[in-house]
Amino acid sequence: MRLAVYNVENLFDRAKAMNLGTWAQGREVLEQFAALNRLLGQIRYRPSDKTKMAKLIVDLGMAASDTGPFVLLRRNRGGLLKRPKGGGVEIVAEGRADWVGSLELRDEPIDEQAMRNTARVINDLGADVLGVVEAENRPVLSAFNGQILPAIGGDAFRQVMVIDGNDDRGIDVGLLTREGFRIGTMRSHVDDRLPNGETVFSRDCPEFEITTPDGARLVVLVNHLKSKGYGGKASSDARRKAQATQVGEIYRRLLKEGVKHIAVIGDLNDTPDSAPLAPLITGTTLKDAFTHPAFDDGGYPGTYGACNASNKIDYLLLSPALYATVQAGGVLRTGMWPGVRPRKWETFPELTRPEDAGSDHAAVWVDLDL
């Protein structure tokens, strides 16, 4: 069987802020959005909270309307704010119970060619079990599977599963499987908590139990750990380390339960030698597929962007018993922008500009004798 993972970077829609001209611009909008969301979710609003909320609403372009260029404030019932004739914003609610609504990021469609190149990568992978990162939700992933894959000449997967995670930007993790590779028991970890009460996972760390046509049992944990891009470095590293630690605990529990074939896959947003990933990389018996003698990295050690060693952030981590079944493995980069001076790797003919890339990430795969 072939097991693979691919960060699809959303399929149909993506937050407009994430498509801004520069990474720094998008980061600023997303950080403002996150800060305002945290303040709006508080049980009681202190005067200082109200001042911060009013400023953030203005900074996000909603001084005159609930619809900003990148963010939408939905107010269904109750009173949250007023906009005085003299300008500005005044928060009138005393807490979260005083109004019903939500703060949402505005989306825009993904470029059609980019979406088709995403489908071409998935088709060329030929995976029996495919973990996906940054899928909007199950209906979207199911529509992509049933409509876009066949449109480029591919075959749709038999099962499609996404469990809604903790990220309100529409960034979830999921799994697709072919006929005969049945998804059985599923377990979500969206409600795992840190000692301070915060959720551990930025998205989720779902456990998917797969049964192969020959009756072998495999448990796949799909992950997307905290990125380096948003928030301070110290806090991001600490969050990623806490997530890696929790994934390690889940892995050890599965081993104690007698599960031999376990795969931890996904975008872990850090390098193998990083301190945040140490609890998972060196703190468990998991083995990185990249280190297997039968694995071919295509001449580049990374999986993201320019694919340098510092861009090695996508993983297939395998339990010893599963690692022992590896027959071959590799990295598929044909849907990534290859640069121009010189082009680093071959791509689809349809990929003629960076905007046409199926993803900034490569797909990673292994063939397993199960």
Residue pairs with C-beta under 8 A, 6 or more apart in sequence:
1 128
1 129
1 181
1 212
1 367
1 368
1 370
2 125
2 126
2 127
2 128
2 129
2 365
2 366
2 367
2 368
3 127
3 128
3 129
3 130
3 131
3 218
3 220
3 263
3 265
3 316
3 365
3 366
3 368
4 125
4 127
4 129
4 130
4 131
4 316
4 363
4 364
4 365
4 366
5 130
5 131
5 132
5 133
5 222
5 265
5 266
5 267
5 314
5 315
5 316
5 363
5 364
5 365
6 121
6 122
6 125
6 130
6 131
6 132
6 133
6 359
6 361
6 363
6 364
7 132
7 133
7 134
7 224
7 266
7 267
7 314
7 359
7 360
7 361
8 118
8 122
8 132
8 133
8 134
8 135
8 358
8 359
9 118
9 134
9 359
9 360
9 361
10 110
10 134
10 135
10 136
10 170
10 171
11 110
11 115
11 118
11 135
11 136
11 140
11 141
11 144
11 148
12 109
12 110
12 115
12 136
12 140
12 143
12 144
13 107
13 108
13 109
13 110
13 136
13 140
13 170
14 107
14 108
14 110
14 170
15 30
15 70
15 105
15 106
15 107
15 169
15 170
16 69
16 70
16 105
16 106
16 107
16 108
17 25
17 26
17 29
17 30
17 33
17 70
17 71
17 105
18 26
18 30
18 169
19 26
19 108
20 26
20 29
23 229
27 229
27 230
29 60
29 70
29 71
30 105
30 169
30 230
31 230
31 231
32 56
32 59
32 60
33 60
33 70
33 71
33 103
33 105
34 230
35 52
35 56
36 53
36 56
36 57
36 60
36 71
36 103
37 103
37 168
39 45
39 49
39 52
39 53
39 56
40 53
40 80
40 96
40 103
41 96
42 49
42 95
42 96
43 95
43 96
43 97
44 94
44 95
45 53
45 91
45 93
45 94
45 95
49 91
50 91
53 91
54 81
54 88
54 89
54 90
54 91
57 63
57 73
57 81
57 89
58 88
58 89
60 68
60 70
60 71
61 68
61 69
61 70
61 71
62 68
62 71
62 73
62 89
63 83
63 87
63 88
63 89
64 83
66 72
66 73
66 74
66 75
67 73
67 106
68 106
69 106
70 105
70 106
71 103
71 104
71 105
71 106
72 103
72 104
72 105
72 106
73 80
73 101
73 102
73 103
73 104
74 101
74 102
74 103
74 104
75 99
75 100
75 101
76 100
76 101
77 99
77 100
77 101
78 93
78 98
78 99
78 100
78 101
79 92
79 93
79 98
79 99
80 91
80 92
80 93
80 98
80 99
80 101
81 89
81 90
81 91
81 92
81 93
82 89
82 90
82 92
83 89
83 90
84 90
93 99
104 168
105 168
105 169
105 170
107 170
111 355
111 356
113 350
113 351
113 355
113 356
114 355
114 356
114 357
114 358
115 144
115 148
115 358
116 148
116 151
116 152
116 350
117 335
117 348
117 350
117 351
117 356
117 357
117 358
118 148
118 335
118 358
118 359
119 144
119 148
119 149
119 151
119 152
119 154
119 358
120 152
120 154
120 334
120 335
120 348
120 350
120 358
121 332
121 334
121 335
121 358
121 359
121 363
122 130
122 149
122 154
122 363
123 149
123 152
123 153
123 154
123 155
124 332
124 334
125 332
125 363
125 365
127 176
127 178
127 365
128 177
128 178
128 180
128 181
129 175
129 176
129 177
129 178
129 181
129 210
129 218
129 220
130 157
130 175
130 176
130 177
131 173
131 174
131 175
131 220
131 222
131 265
131 266
132 141
132 173
132 174
132 175
132 176
132 222
133 173
133 222
133 223
133 224
133 266
133 267
133 361
134 171
134 172
134 173
134 224
134 267
135 141
135 144
135 162
135 172
135 173
135 174
136 170
136 171
136 172
137 162
137 164
137 170
137 172
138 160
138 161
138 162
138 174
141 160
141 162
141 174
141 176
142 160
145 156
145 157
145 160
145 176
146 156
149 155
149 156
149 157
150 156
157 176
157 177
157 178
158 177
158 178
158 179
158 180
158 181
159 175
159 176
159 177
159 181
159 182
159 183
160 174
160 175
160 176
161 174
161 175
161 176
161 183
161 186
161 208
162 172
162 173
162 174
162 175
163 172
163 174
163 186
163 188
163 190
163 204
163 206
164 172
164 190
164 204
165 171
165 172
165 173
165 190
165 201
165 202
165 203
165 204
166 190
166 199
166 201
166 202
166 203
166 204
167 202
167 203
171 203
171 224
172 203
172 204
173 203
173 204
173 206
173 222
173 223
173 224
173 266
174 222
175 183
175 206
175 208
175 220
175 222
177 183
177 210
180 212
180 213
181 210
181 211
181 212
181 213
182 210
182 211
183 208
183 209
183 210
184 209
184 210
184 211
185 207
185 209
186 206
186 207
186 208
186 209
187 206
187 207
188 204
188 206
188 207
189 200
189 201
189 204
189 205
189 206
189 207
189 246
189 250
190 199
190 201
190 204
191 199
192 199
192 200
192 201
192 205
192 246
193 199
193 200
194 200
194 242
200 242
200 243
200 246
201 223
201 243
201 246
202 224
202 225
202 226
202 227
202 239
202 243
203 223
203 224
204 222
205 221
205 222
205 223
205 243
205 246
205 247
205 250
206 221
206 222
207 219
207 220
207 221
207 250
207 254
208 219
208 220
208 221
208 222
209 217
209 218
209 219
210 217
210 218
210 219
210 220
211 217
211 218
212 218
212 370
214 370
216 261
216 370
217 259
217 261
218 261
218 262
218 263
218 322
218 370
219 254
219 259
219 261
219 262
219 263
220 262
220 263
220 265
221 247
221 250
221 251
221 262
221 263
221 264
221 265
221 266
222 265
222 266
223 243
223 247
223 264
223 265
223 266
223 267
223 268
224 266
224 267
224 269
225 240
225 243
225 244
225 266
225 267
225 268
225 269
225 270
225 276
226 236
226 239
226 240
226 243
226 269
227 236
227 269
228 236
228 269
228 270
230 236
231 239
237 275
237 276
238 276
240 268
240 269
240 270
240 276
240 277
241 275
241 276
241 277
241 278
241 279
244 268
244 276
244 277
244 278
244 279
244 280
244 281
245 279
245 280
245 283
247 264
247 280
248 279
248 280
248 283
248 284
251 262
251 264
251 280
251 284
251 286
251 319
252 284
254 262
255 262
255 285
255 319
260 319
260 321
260 322
261 319
261 321
261 322
261 325
261 370
262 286
262 318
262 319
262 322
263 316
263 317
263 318
263 319
263 322
264 280
264 286
264 315
264 317
264 318
265 315
265 316
265 317
266 314
266 315
267 313
267 314
267 315
267 361
268 277
268 280
268 313
268 314
268 315
269 313
270 276
270 277
270 313
271 277
271 309
271 310
271 312
271 313
272 281
272 288
272 290
272 312
273 281
280 286
280 317
281 288
281 317
285 319
285 320
286 317
286 318
286 319
287 317
287 318
287 319
287 320
287 323
288 315
288 316
288 317
288 318
289 295
289 315
289 316
289 317
289 318
289 323
289 326
289 329
289 364
289 366
290 297
290 301
290 312
290 329
292 323
292 326
292 329
292 366
294 326
294 327
294 328
294 329
295 326
295 328
295 329
295 330
295 366
296 328
296 329
296 330
296 331
297 330
297 331
298 330
298 331
298 333
298 345
300 307
300 308
300 331
300 333
300 344
300 345
301 307
301 308
301 309
301 312
302 308
302 309
302 310
302 311
302 312
302 313
303 311
303 312
303 313
303 314
303 331
303 361
303 362
303 364
304 311
304 312
304 313
304 314
304 360
304 361
304 362
305 311
305 360
306 339
306 344
307 333
307 336
307 344
307 362
313 361
314 361
314 362
314 364
315 364
316 329
316 364
316 365
316 366
318 326
318 366
322 368
325 368
325 369
325 370
326 366
326 367
326 368
326 369
327 366
327 367
327 368
327 369
328 366
328 367
329 364
329 365
329 366
329 367
330 364
330 365
331 362
331 363
331 364
331 365
332 362
332 363
332 364
332 365
333 344
333 345
333 347
333 362
334 345
334 346
334 347
334 348
334 351
335 347
335 348
335 351
335 357
335 358
335 359
335 363
336 345
336 347
336 357
336 358
336 359
336 360
336 361
336 362
337 347
337 351
337 353
337 354
337 356
337 357
337 360
338 344
338 345
338 346
338 347
350 356
351 357
351 358
